[in-house]
Amino acid sequence: MNPLRNRLLMAAVAVFLAASSAPAQEIRSVVDDVARSWGRDAGSIAAAAARSGVALEIEGDRHGPLNARQVSAALRRLFEERETVQVRAGLAKLVEGSPERAFSEVHWTTRMRGTTQPQRTTVFFAFALEDERWKITEIRVLR
């Protein structure tokens, strides 16, 4: 193969790999932002709600799809019941399709107000790409 063709091929592969990995890096950033807000700022979480609403499940109690204001109110109640000890972003996975989707988990360690016993909870999020931004379509809070 000629050297110029090799360089062009390598450049094309590099551009393809950079373009195909960009959404993965972007969803990781969104998941990190959600983890920083989780347990503290219901409004920030709700601001990322999809236009179609968010399906919300809290310990088996299902609602939705809810609009951003309803999501914020439900999460505020949840956050008020518990004292956040630690929040850690977990897995973030892209799923191909149209619209593009992603799933993630956040590990949330809390204490019920007035107690000392920590509880570990996993929170699952589903996202859809809307107008080039990741929007939350589902939140499931599981013990």
N, C-alpha and C positions, 0 to 999 in steps of 0.2 A: 504494500500500500504506500502511496506517496505521503510524505510528511505533512503537506498542507491539508490533505484530506483527513489525515489522522487528527490534526489539530482542530479542524472544523467539527469532526465527529465528537471529539472530547468536549469541545465547547458546547455543542448541542446537548450532550448528555448532562453536563454540569448545569445548564439552564433548565433542562427538564427536571432534574433532581431538586434544584432550588425551588422551582415553581410547585412541584408536587409536595414538598415538605413544608411549605409556608403555612397552609392551614393547620398542620399539626402543631407548629410552634405557636400559632395564634391561639388555638384552643387551649394549649397549656397555659398561656398567659391569662386567658379568661378564667380558667379553673383556679389559678393562683389568686386572682382578684376575688373570686367568689369565696374562696377559703379565708382570705383576709377579712372579708365582711361577715362571714357566717357567724352567727351567735351574738353579733354586736349591732349590725346595721341592716335591718329588714328593708329599709328604703333602697339601699344600693342593690340588694338582691332583686327586689321587685322592679327596679328600673331596667333590668335586663330581661323582663318578661316578653315573650313572643306576642305579636299582635293578636293571634288567635287565643291567647290566654295560657295559663299554666295549670296543668293537672297537679294537684297537691295531695299527697298522702302522708299523714302524720300518725305513725304507730297504728296503722290499719284503718284509720278514719280517712276516707277519700272524698275529695271535693274537686269541682272544676269541670271544665277549664274556668279559671278565675282571672279577672283582670288584675292589673298591677296593684291597684289600690287594695283589693281584697287579699292578694298575696301578702302585701306589706302588713296588713292588719293581722292575718293569721300567724305570720312569722314573728311579729312583735309579741303576741301572746305566748308563743312557744319560747322565745328568748327570755321573756320576763320570768318564766317559771324556773329557769335554770341559770346557774352561774357557769360560764364557759371557763374551762381549765386549759384546754388546748384544742386547736383546730389544725389539721394537717391535710393538705391536698393529696389525693391518691391518684389512681389510674385515670388517664384521659385517653379516649379511643375515638378515632374518626370512623365513620361508616359512610361508604360511598352511596350515592343515590341522588335523587333530585326531589326536594332540596337536600343539600348535604347535611348530614346529621353527625352528632358526636354524643358520647356518654362519658360521664366522669363520676368519681366518688370523692367524698370528703369524709375524713375520720374526725369525729367530734367527741371530745371528752368533756363531760359536764358534772356538776353536782346540783341536785335539787336544792333550792334555797333553804337554808337552815340545817343542811346536813353536811357530813364530811365524806360520805361514800361516793367516789367517782363512778360514773357510768360511761361506757363507751357506746357510741352510736355511729352507724354508717349512714351517710346521706348520699343518695344517688341523684344525679342530675341528667336530664336529657336536653340537648341543645339542637337548634336548627339554624342554618345560615339564612338570615334575612337581610337583604340590602347590604351584603358583605360584612355583616356583624353577626356574631353568635348570640342567639337569644334563647332563653330558658323556656322549654316547653313542658317540663315535668320535674317535680321535686318529690322524692320519697324519703322520709325520715324513718329509719328502721332501727330496732334495738338489736 
